[in-house]
Amino acid sequence: MQDFIRDENLKLYRRALASSTDAEQQRVLTLLLRLLVVEQTVAAKRQQIPSPI
């Protein structure tokens, strides 16, 4: 479920960034996108690590 929400937020932020003309809004959206990409990378690595149990 978290993956779905993150993917939908990525789509939403990318669309908003593409249509934004306000520099401050673009800065915030870029920051949010960077955070989500990092979160996505961490989640992908976490799935690759086998459970110790």
C-alpha positions as a Markdown table, in Angstrom:
| # | Residue | x | y | z |
|---|---|---|---|---|
| 1 | Met | 0.0 | 0.0 | 0.0 |
| 2 | Gln | 2.8 | 2.4 | 0.8 |
| 3 | Asp | 4.4 | 1.7 | -2.6 |
| 4 | Phe | 1.1 | 2.6 | -4.3 |
| 5 | Ile | 0.8 | 5.9 | -2.3 |
| 6 | Arg | 4.4 | 6.8 | -3.0 |
| 7 | Asp | 4.0 | 6.1 | -6.7 |
| 8 | Glu | 0.8 | 8.2 | -6.9 |
| 9 | Asn | 2.5 | 11.1 | -5.0 |
| 10 | Leu | 5.4 | 10.9 | -7.5 |
| 11 | Lys | 3.0 | 11.2 | -10.4 |
| 12 | Leu | 1.1 | 14.1 | -8.7 |
| 13 | Tyr | 4.3 | 16.0 | -7.8 |
| 14 | Arg | 5.8 | 15.6 | -11.3 |
| 15 | Arg | 2.6 | 16.9 | -12.9 |
| 16 | Ala | 2.5 | 19.8 | -10.5 |
| 17 | Leu | 6.1 | 20.6 | -11.1 |
| 18 | Ala | 5.6 | 20.5 | -14.9 |
| 19 | Ser | 2.7 | 23.0 | -14.7 |
| 20 | Ser | 4.1 | 25.3 | -12.0 |
| 21 | Thr | 5.4 | 28.8 | -12.8 |
| 22 | Asp | 6.1 | 29.8 | -9.2 |
| 23 | Ala | 9.8 | 29.4 | -8.3 |
| 24 | Glu | 9.1 | 28.7 | -4.6 |
| 25 | Gln | 6.5 | 26.0 | -5.5 |
| 26 | Gln | 8.9 | 24.5 | -7.9 |
| 27 | Arg | 11.6 | 24.4 | -5.2 |
| 28 | Val | 9.2 | 22.6 | -2.7 |
| 29 | Leu | 8.0 | 20.1 | -5.3 |
| 30 | Thr | 11.6 | 19.3 | -6.3 |
| 31 | Leu | 12.5 | 18.7 | -2.7 |
| 32 | Leu | 9.4 | 16.5 | -2.2 |
| 33 | Leu | 10.3 | 14.5 | -5.4 |
| 34 | Arg | 13.9 | 14.0 | -4.2 |
| 35 | Leu | 12.6 | 12.7 | -0.8 |
| 36 | Leu | 10.3 | 10.3 | -2.5 |
| 37 | Val | 12.9 | 9.0 | -4.8 |
| 38 | Val | 15.3 | 8.4 | -1.8 |
| 39 | Glu | 12.4 | 6.7 | 0.0 |
| 40 | Gln | 11.7 | 4.5 | -3.0 |
| 41 | Thr | 15.4 | 3.5 | -3.3 |
| 42 | Val | 15.5 | 2.6 | 0.4 |
| 43 | Ala | 12.3 | 0.6 | 0.1 |
| 44 | Ala | 13.6 | -1.3 | -2.9 |
| 45 | Lys | 16.8 | -2.2 | -1.1 |
| 46 | Arg | 14.9 | -3.3 | 2.0 |
| 47 | Gln | 12.9 | -5.7 | -0.2 |
| 48 | Gln | 16.1 | -7.3 | -1.5 |
| 49 | Ile | 17.5 | -8.1 | 2.0 |
| 50 | Pro | 16.2 | -11.5 | 3.2 |
| 51 | Ser | 14.4 | -11.6 | 6.5 |
| 52 | Pro | 16.6 | -13.1 | 9.3 |
| 53 | Ile | 13.8 | -15.3 | 10.4 |
